[in-house]
Amino acid sequence: MQILYNIFNTILDAGAVVMLPIIITIIGLIFRVKLSKAFRSGLTIGIGFAGINLVINMMKSNLGPAAQAMVQNFGIKLDILDVGWGAIAAVTWSSPIIAILIFCILATNIVMLVLKATDTLDVDIWNYHHMAIVGIMVYFVTKNVAMGIGATVIMAIITFKLSDWTAPLVEDYFGIPGVSLPTMSALSSIIIAAPLNWLLDKIPGINKIDFEIKDAKKYLGFFGEPTIMGLVLGCIIGVLAKYSVADIMALGVNMAAVMVLIPKMTSLFMEGLMPISEAAKKFTQEKFKGRKFLIGLDAAVVVGNPDVITTSLIVIPLTILMAAVLPGNRVLPFADLAVVTFRVALVVAITRGNLFKNIIMGLVCTGAILLAGTATAPVLTQLATSVGLDLGEGMITSFAATSLTVSFLVYEAFIKRPYIFVPVLIAVMAAVWVFMNRYNKKKAVLAGGNDVAGN
């Protein structure tokens, strides 16, 4: 036992770049992946983590001083850096309890399928990190594994239910039948967008406004490229920091590099998890022969929609402006601005592409993310430091983790104020259910009318 204990401590001391390959290899073996293939997957993910750490250090060394100078020059208190969802995913997969949580999520999905409490067969194991990070943060605060498992299971249940309820939107608006999106970074916006859409439809005058997205597309294409976005944002921050022209340009190019490199590093995570994901899919299909499921895929399958991209390109700069004036916000949006498409995708589907509604609802969703990110940044920063990310003295957040509205409500319910956050969570889930129930009934009526007309 002492030998095993020493081995375990040695692995822990080596950090996440060593732990990750071992954890992923073990998960792969349990899903009956060959040892060589499982180890290759784990090693690829470990390399991705190392790469993300390097990019974060580059961003911190370039953007950190500029952000501090901007604060001093203009009194803008944005001292929490958005380091991107990829970094947070790396933190998630580096947790010592991640293997337990992954199997709890899988078990929850299987139990719900058996009980017919969900139709979503979630084969996108990569996005399990959205559910797991809440449990990891609860465990980090409470030091209670059971509490961490409980938070993750609740997140899984909510994720699968929201996936079921929003599947009609995926089919009708995006034209992808038989698919649901168990990606919390996209689903979380629904609990704001569904009731807000209902409210906007009840306001006289407002409910008559319907801007066509196609009229705005031609003006935004060039600025939608991640490199240009990073260059422009970096230069703007350099100007606000009162840098020299040379330093402004250098900051812009470095931030353009960050925008390109973070997705490339995180793509190594997905590449490494692909064999594990395929093995998990095969495992679940073998256990549920003959049943028709909604196949749970990454929301990336819908964010390439032109209407989603156009909406996000308008919401992104407005989010930056909002961050500077939003009372209580301390988050400097940056790395996750490129994935605002995920946060607004289902918003666009709910409004049927109404650009006016998209902007209002998109900003409310990103505003909620900024405030939740501000509230949870201290714990997230401590957690990231504990798994080996070198963050210096600053604090970090992202537009993922417990910044997402659903994740924030579950996290808060578990660590301090359940008497407030549990009723709120139940209320917003009920509002989404009512909205989607009405949507499906309206869809059925329209379908019936079309049948009558056709006959």
C-alpha positions in Angstrom: 0.0 0.0 0.0 2.9 2.4 0.8 4.4 1.7 -2.6 1.0 2.5 -4.3 0.7 5.6 -2.2 4.2 6.8 -3.1 3.5 6.2 -6.8 0.2 8.1 -6.6 1.9 11.1 -4.9 4.7 11.1 -7.5 2.1 11.3 -10.3 0.3 14.1 -8.5 3.6 16.0 -8.0 4.3 15.6 -11.7 1.2 17.7 -12.5 -1.6 17.5 -15.0 0.7 16.8 -18.0 1.4 13.4 -16.5 -1.9 12.8 -14.8 -4.0 13.4 -17.9 -2.5 10.6 -20.1 -2.9 8.2 -17.2 -6.5 9.1 -16.5 -7.5 9.0 -20.2 -5.7 5.7 -20.7 -7.6 4.1 -17.8 -11.0 5.4 -19.1 -10.1 4.1 -22.6 -9.3 0.7 -21.3 -12.6 0.5 -19.4 -14.4 1.2 -22.7 -12.4 -1.6 -24.3 -10.1 0.6 -26.3 -6.7 -1.1 -27.1 -3.9 -0.1 -24.7 -1.8 1.5 -27.4 -4.7 3.5 -28.8 -5.9 4.6 -25.3 -2.4 5.7 -24.3 -2.0 7.6 -27.6 -5.2 9.4 -26.8 -4.1 10.3 -23.3 -0.7 11.5 -24.5 -2.3 13.7 -27.1 -4.5 15.3 -24.5 -1.5 15.8 -22.2 0.3 17.6 -25.1 -2.8 19.8 -25.6 -2.7 20.8 -22.0 1.0 21.7 -22.2 0.2 23.8 -25.3 -2.7 25.6 -23.6 -0.4 26.4 -20.6 2.1 28.0 -23.0 -0.5 30.1 -24.8 -2.0 31.3 -21.5 1.4 32.3 -20.3 1.9 34.3 -23.5 -1.5 35.9 -23.1 -0.8 36.7 -19.5 2.5 38.3 -20.2 1.2 40.5 -23.0 -2.4 41.2 -22.0 -2.0 41.3 -18.3 0.2 44.5 -18.1 -2.0 46.2 -20.8 -5.1 45.4 -18.8 -3.5 46.8 -15.6 -2.5 50.0 -17.5 -6.0 50.4 -18.9 -7.4 50.1 -15.4 -5.0 52.8 -14.1 -5.6 55.1 -17.1 -9.4 55.0 -17.1 -10.4 53.5 -13.8 -12.0 50.5 -15.5 -12.0 47.7 -12.9 -11.6 44.7 -15.2 -9.0 42.7 -13.4 -10.3 39.2 -14.1 -9.0 37.8 -17.4 -11.1 35.6 -19.7 -8.6 32.9 -20.6 -11.1 30.8 -22.7 -13.0 27.6 -22.3 -10.1 25.5 -23.5 -8.1 26.4 -20.5 -11.0 25.7 -18.2 -11.5 22.3 -19.9 -7.9 21.5 -19.3 -8.4 22.3 -15.6 -11.4 20.0 -15.6 -9.7 17.1 -17.1 -6.8 17.5 -14.7 -8.9 17.0 -11.6 -8.1 14.0 -9.5 -11.9 13.1 -9.4 -12.5 13.6 -13.1 -12.7 9.8 -13.8 -15.4 9.4 -11.1 -17.4 12.2 -12.5 -17.2 11.0 -16.1 -18.6 7.7 -15.2 -21.3 9.3 -13.1 -22.4 11.4 -16.1 -22.4 8.3 -18.3 -24.3 6.3 -15.7 -26.8 9.1 -15.3 -27.4 9.1 -19.1 -27.9 5.4 -19.1 -30.3 5.4 -16.2 -32.3 8.2 -17.7 -32.5 6.3 -21.0 -33.6 3.1 -19.2 -36.3 5.0 -17.3 -37.2 6.9 -20.6 -36.5 10.2 -18.7 -34.5 11.3 -21.7 -34.1 10.5 -25.4 -30.6 12.0 -25.7 -27.8 9.5 -26.1 -24.9 11.7 -25.4 -21.9 10.4 -27.3 -20.0 13.7 -27.1 -17.8 12.8 -24.2 -15.6 15.9 -24.8 -18.4 18.2 -23.6 -18.8 16.2 -20.4 -16.4 18.8 -19.0 -19.2 21.3 -18.8 -21.1 19.1 -16.4 -18.0 17.9 -14.5 -16.4 21.3 -13.8 -19.4 22.3 -11.5 -18.8 19.1 -9.5 -15.1 19.7 -9.4 -15.5 23.3 -8.1 -18.1 22.1 -5.5 -15.6 19.4 -4.4 -12.7 22.0 -4.4 -14.7 24.3 -2.0 -16.4 21.6 0.2 -13.7 18.9 0.1 -16.7 16.5 -0.1 -16.6 14.0 -3.0 -20.3 13.2 -2.6 -21.2 16.8 -2.9 -19.1 17.1 -6.1 -20.7 14.0 -7.5 -24.2 15.3 -6.6 -23.6 18.6 -8.4 -22.3 16.9 -11.5 -25.3 14.5 -11.6 -27.7 17.4 -11.3 -25.9 19.1 -14.1 -26.2 16.0 -16.2 -29.9 15.6 -15.6 -30.5 19.3 -16.5 -28.3 19.0 -19.6 -30.1 15.9 -20.9 -33.6 17.4 -20.3 -32.7 20.7 -22.0 -31.3 18.7 -24.9 -34.6 16.9 -25.3 -36.6 20.1 -25.1 -34.5 22.0 -27.6 -34.2 19.2 -30.2 -37.2 20.5 -32.1 -35.4 23.8 -32.5 -32.3 22.0 -33.9 -34.5 20.2 -36.4 -36.7 23.1 -37.5 -34.3 25.9 -37.6 -31.0 24.2 -38.4 -32.5 21.3 -40.4 -30.8 18.5 -38.4 -33.4 15.9 -37.4 -32.7 13.2 -34.8 -30.0 15.3 -33.1 -29.8 17.1 -29.8 -27.1 19.4 -28.4 -26.0 18.4 -24.9 -23.5 21.2 -24.9 -24.1 23.4 -21.8 -22.2 26.3 -23.3 -25.1 26.5 -25.9 -28.0 25.2 -23.8 -27.5 27.6 -20.8 -28.7 30.6 -22.8 -32.1 28.9 -23.2 -33.1 29.6 -19.6 -32.7 33.3 -20.2 -33.8 33.4 -23.9 -37.0 31.4 -23.6 -38.8 33.6 -21.0 -37.3 36.7 -22.4 -38.5 35.9 -25.9 -42.0 35.4 -24.4 -41.8 38.8 -22.7 -40.6 40.6 -25.8 -43.6 39.1 -27.7 -45.9 40.7 -25.2 -44.6 44.2 -25.5 -46.6 46.3 -28.0 -44.4 47.8 -30.7 -41.4 45.7 -29.8 -43.2 42.5 -30.9 -43.6 44.0 -34.4 -39.8 44.6 -34.9 -38.2 42.0 -37.2 -34.8 42.9 -38.7 -33.6 40.6 -41.4 -30.1 39.2 -40.6 -29.2 38.9 -44.3 -29.1 42.7 -44.5 -26.3 42.9 -42.0 -24.1 40.0 -43.1 -22.2 41.8 -45.9 -20.8 44.3 -43.5 -19.2 41.9 -41.0 -17.5 39.1 -42.8 -13.9 40.3 -42.6 -14.1 41.1 -38.9 -15.4 37.6 -38.2 -12.0 36.0 -38.7 -10.4 35.1 -35.3 -7.0 36.6 -36.3 -8.6 39.9 -37.2 -10.7 39.9 -34.1 -7.6 39.3 -32.0 -5.6 41.9 -33.8 -8.3 44.6 -33.5 -9.1 43.9 -29.8 -5.4 43.7 -28.9 -4.7 47.1 -30.6 -7.8 48.7 -28.9 -6.5 47.5 -25.5 -3.1 48.8 -26.4 -4.5 52.2 -27.3 -6.5 52.3 -24.0 -3.3 51.3 -22.2 -1.6 54.3 -23.8 1.1 52.2 -25.3 3.5 53.3 -28.1 2.6 52.6 -31.7 5.1 49.8 -31.8 3.8 48.2 -28.6 0.2 48.6 -29.8 1.0 46.6 -32.9 3.0 44.0 -31.0 0.1 43.5 -28.6 -2.4 43.2 -31.5 -0.3 40.5 -33.3 0.3 38.6 -30.0 -3.5 38.6 -29.3 -4.2 37.5 -32.9 -1.8 34.6 -32.2 -3.7 33.7 -29.1 -7.0 33.6 -31.0 -5.4 31.2 -33.5 -3.4 29.0 -31.1 -5.9 28.3 -28.4 -8.3 26.6 -30.8 -5.4 24.6 -32.2 -4.3 23.5 -28.8 -7.8 22.6 -27.7 -8.3 20.6 -31.0 -5.7 18.2 -29.6 -8.0 17.5 -26.7 -10.8 16.6 -29.1 -8.4 14.5 -31.3 -7.3 12.6 -28.2 -10.8 12.0 -26.9 -12.3 10.9 -30.3 -11.4 7.2 -29.9 -12.8 7.3 -26.3 -16.0 9.0 -27.5 -16.4 6.4 -30.3 -15.9 3.5 -27.8 -18.5 5.1 -25.5 -21.0 5.4 -28.3 -20.5 1.8 -29.3 -20.9 0.7 -25.6 -24.3 2.5 -25.2 -25.7 1.4 -28.6 -24.9 -2.2 -27.7 -26.9 -1.9 -24.4 -30.0 -0.2 -26.0 -30.7 -2.1 -29.3 -33.9 -1.2 -31.2 -34.5 2.1 -29.4 -34.7 5.4 -31.4 -32.5 8.0 -29.7 -31.6 11.6 -30.2 -27.9 11.5 -30.9 -26.3 14.1 -28.6 -23.7 16.0 -30.6 -21.4 19.0 -30.0 -23.2 22.3 -30.7 -20.4 23.0 -33.2 -22.7 21.4 -35.7 -25.0 24.5 -35.7 -22.7 27.4 -34.9 -21.5 27.6 -38.5 -25.0 28.8 -39.5 -24.7 32.2 -41.2 -27.4 33.8 -39.0 -25.6 32.6 -35.8 -22.3 34.0 -37.0 -23.8 37.3 -38.0 -25.5 37.7 -34.6 -22.4 36.8 -32.7 -20.3 39.4 -34.6 -22.7 42.1 -33.5 -23.0 40.9 -29.9 -19.2 40.5 -29.5 -18.2 44.2 -29.6 -21.3 45.2 -27.7 -20.3 42.7 -25.0 -16.9 44.4 -24.7 -18.6 47.8 -24.3 -21.1 46.4 -21.8 -18.2 44.8 -19.7 -16.8 48.3 -19.1 -20.1 49.8 -17.8 -22.0 46.8 -16.3 -22.3 47.4 -12.5 -20.5 44.7 -10.6 -18.6 43.3 -13.5 -14.8 42.8 -13.3 -14.3 40.4 -16.2 -12.3 41.5 -19.2 -13.7 39.5 -22.1 -11.1 38.2 -24.5 -10.3 34.6 -25.3 -13.9 33.3 -25.3 -15.2 36.1 -27.5 -14.6 33.8 -30.5 -17.0 31.3 -29.1 -19.9 33.7 -28.5 -21.5 31.8 -31.4 -22.2 28.9 -29.0 -23.8 31.2 -26.5 -26.2 32.7 -29.1 -26.9 29.7 -31.4 -30.1 28.6 -29.7 -31.1 32.2 -29.1 -31.1 32.6 -32.9 -33.2 29.5 -33.3 -35.8 30.7 -30.7 -36.3 34.0 -32.5 -36.3 32.5 -35.9 -33.4 34.8 -36.9 -34.9 38.1 -35.7 -31.8 40.2 -35.4 -33.4 42.8 -33.0 -34.3 40.1 -30.5 -31.0 38.3 -31.0 -29.0 41.3 -30.0 -31.1 42.0 -26.9 -31.3 38.4 -25.7 -27.6 37.8 -26.6 -26.5 40.7 -24.5 -28.6 39.7 -21.6 -27.0 36.2 -21.8 -23.4 37.5 -22.0 -24.1 40.0 -19.3 -25.2 37.2 -17.0 -22.0 35.3 -17.9 -19.9 38.3 -17.0 -21.5 38.7 -13.6 -21.4 35.0 -12.8 -17.8 34.9 -14.0 -16.9 37.8 -11.6 -18.6 36.0 -8.7 -16.8 32.7 -9.2 -13.4 33.8 -10.5 -11.6 33.5 -7.1 -12.5 29.9 -6.6 -11.8 29.0 -10.3 -8.4 30.8 -10.1 -7.5 28.8 -7.0 -8.6 25.6 -8.7 -6.6 26.3 -11.8 -3.5 27.0 -9.8 -3.9 23.8 -7.8 -3.7 21.7 -11.1 -0.6 23.5 -12.3 -1.6 26.4 -14.4 0.8 29.3 -13.7 -1.5 32.4 -13.3 0.7 34.8 -11.4 -1.2 37.2 -9.2 -4.2 37.8 -11.4 -7.6 36.1 -11.5 -9.1 34.2 -14.4 -12.5 33.2 -15.7 -14.1 32.2 -19.1 -17.4 32.2 -20.8 -17.7 28.5 -19.6 -17.5 26.7 -16.3 -19.6 28.4 -13.6 -20.0 31.5 -15.6 -22.8 29.8 -17.6 -26.1 30.6 -16.0 -27.3 27.0 -15.4 -23.9 26.0 -14.0 -23.7 29.1 -11.7 -27.2 28.3 -10.3 -26.3 24.7 -9.5 -22.9 25.7 -8.1 -24.4 28.3 -5.8 -27.2 25.9 -4.7 -24.6 23.4 -3.6 -22.1 25.6 -1.8 -24.2 28.3 0.0 -27.7 29.4 -0.7 -29.9 26.5 -1.8 -33.1 28.3 -0.4 -32.6 31.0 -3.1 -31.0 29.2 -6.0 -32.9 25.9 -6.0 -36.3 27.7 -6.4 -34.8 30.0 -9.1 -33.4 27.0 -10.9 -36.7 25.2 -10.7 -38.6 28.3 -11.9 -36.4 28.9 -15.0 -36.5 25.2 -15.9 -40.3 25.3 -15.7 -40.3 28.4 -17.9 -38.2 26.7 -20.5 -40.5 23.6 -20.4 -43.6 25.7 -20.8 -42.0 27.6 -23.8 -40.9 24.5 -25.6 -44.2 22.7 -24.9 -46.1 25.6 -26.5 -43.6 25.6 -29.4 -44.1 21.9 -30.0 -47.9 22.3 -29.9 -47.8 25.2 -32.4 -45.5 23.1 -34.6 -48.0 20.2 -34.5 -50.9 22.5 -35.4 -49.0 23.9 -38.3 -48.0 20.4 -39.5 -51.7 19.4 -39.3 -52.7 22.4 -41.4 -50.1 21.6 -44.0 -51.4 18.0 -44.2 -55.0 19.2 -44.7 -53.8 21.7 -47.4 -51.8 19.0 -49.1 -54.7 16.5 -49.1 
